[in-house]
Structure formats: structure tokens, C-alpha cells
Amino acid sequence: MPHERISYTDRFDDPKLAGVMKTTVSLRATNFGTELNIVQDGIPEPIPVEACYLGWQESLALLAKLVEAEVTE
């Protein structure tokens, strides 16, 4: 859905991590910026959900460094 949602599927090459994962990223404008909601389905059982959560946190922190203005005085 343009400007609101990105949805994609992916799979690991490793046969021990079988299955298809679906990721949906939803964006919603707010008075203070943009709300981001990420849902992942079909995560292979050997991967802890916490690891996915931490991975997204790290990715978003790195993205913020790229797009946020650096204010110097």
C-alpha cells in the first residue's frame, strides 16, 4: 500500500531454518513524526523472537544515524 505499508517474504538458505517469513512494515503519520509497526510471521523456531527484536532495533538505530540531521552550534 503506497506510503502506508510494505510487505515482503524471505527465506534462509540454511535447510535448518526452513520456511517462509513474512514481514509487514506499517507507517502512520502522527503529530510528532511517523509511527512504525513491524510484524514478522513464520520466523524459524531456532531463532529467538528476542533476536529479531534486537536486530530491528539495531537496524533502526543505524538508519536514524543516516537520516537525522546533525545539529552543531
C-alpha positions in Angstrom: 0.0 0.0 0.0 1.8 3.2 -1.1 3.0 5.4 1.7 1.5 3.2 4.4 2.7 -0.4 4.2 5.5 -2.6 2.9 5.1 -6.4 2.9 7.6 -9.0 1.7 8.6 -12.6 2.2 12.0 -14.1 2.6 13.7 -17.4 3.4 17.0 -18.6 4.7 19.3 -20.7 2.5 20.1 -22.9 5.5 17.8 -26.0 5.5 17.8 -26.0 9.3 15.9 -22.7 9.1 13.2 -23.8 6.7 10.0 -21.9 5.9 9.0 -18.6 4.6 9.0 -15.5 6.7 6.6 -12.7 6.0 7.4 -9.2 7.2 5.0 -6.3 7.2 6.1 -2.7 7.9 3.4 -0.2 8.5 3.8 3.6 8.7 1.4 6.1 10.1 1.7 9.8 10.3 1.4 11.3 13.8 1.6 14.9 15.1 5.2 14.2 16.2 6.6 12.2 13.2 5.9 8.7 11.9 4.7 5.7 13.9 6.4 2.5 12.7 5.0 -1.0 13.3 6.8 -4.2 12.2 5.3 -7.6 12.3 7.2 -10.8 11.3 5.4 -14.1 10.8 6.9 -17.5 10.1 10.2 -17.0 12.0 12.0 -20.3 12.1 11.8 -22.0 15.5 15.6 -22.0 16.2 15.6 -18.1 16.0 14.6 -16.5 19.3 12.0 -13.7 18.8 14.1 -11.5 21.1 16.9 -11.8 18.5 14.6 -10.4 15.8 13.5 -7.6 18.1 17.1 -6.6 18.8 18.0 -6.9 15.1 15.3 -4.4 14.2 16.3 -2.1 17.0 19.9 -2.1 15.7 18.8 -1.6 12.1 16.6 1.3 13.0 19.3 3.0 15.2 21.7 2.8 12.2 19.0 4.2 9.9 18.4 7.1 12.3 22.1 8.0 12.1 21.8 8.2 8.3 18.7 10.3 8.1 18.6 12.5 11.2 20.1 16.0 11.0 23.3 16.6 12.9 22.9 19.9 14.7 26.1 21.8 15.6 26.5 25.1 17.3 
